[in-house]
Amino acid sequence: MASGKSTVSDLLAKSIEKCVHLRGDVFRKMIISGRENMSATPSAEAVRQLYLRYKLTADAAKSYFDIGFWLDNSNQTPQQTAENILNARKPV
């Protein structure tokens, strides 16, 4: 969804001394073969991959935060709440 989230996030990250911008598409694009994108009627696999991206984002964010970086995440859309992303780190 091209709404300028990454552009704004980059500008914000550059204004903070130690800041990491976790780009939303990085983990999605790492899937070279077998990637299923979200849609209005997503497949079970697309949803599974979405929750994997939540987990990877949360794990990366925590690792950066633990060594003193501020975080800026452009991965979130109105349908994806911070609670969803943080809950992905909890054991099932």
C-alpha positions, 0 to 999 in steps of 0.5 A, a space after each residue: 500500500 503506497 501511502 508514504 510510510 517508508 518515506 516518512 519513516 526514513 525522515 523520522 529515523 534520520 532525525 534521531 541519533 540512534 534509530 533503525 527503520 525496519 522496512 515492511 517489505 524486507 522480510 516479505 521479499 526474502 521469500 524467493 519461491 513460494 511467496 503468497 501475498 496478502 489479498 482481500 481473501 488471503 490463502 491460509 499460507 499467505 496468512 501464515 507468511 504474514 504472521 512469520 513477518 510479524 515474528 521476524 519484525 518483532 525479533 529484529 526490533 527487540 534485538 536493536 532495542 536491546 542495544 539502545 536503538 530507537 525503532 521505526 517500523 513501516 511494516 504496520 498498516 491499519 489492519 496490522 496492529 502493534 499487538 499482532 506484531 508483539 504477540 507473534 513473539 510469544 510462544 505458541 
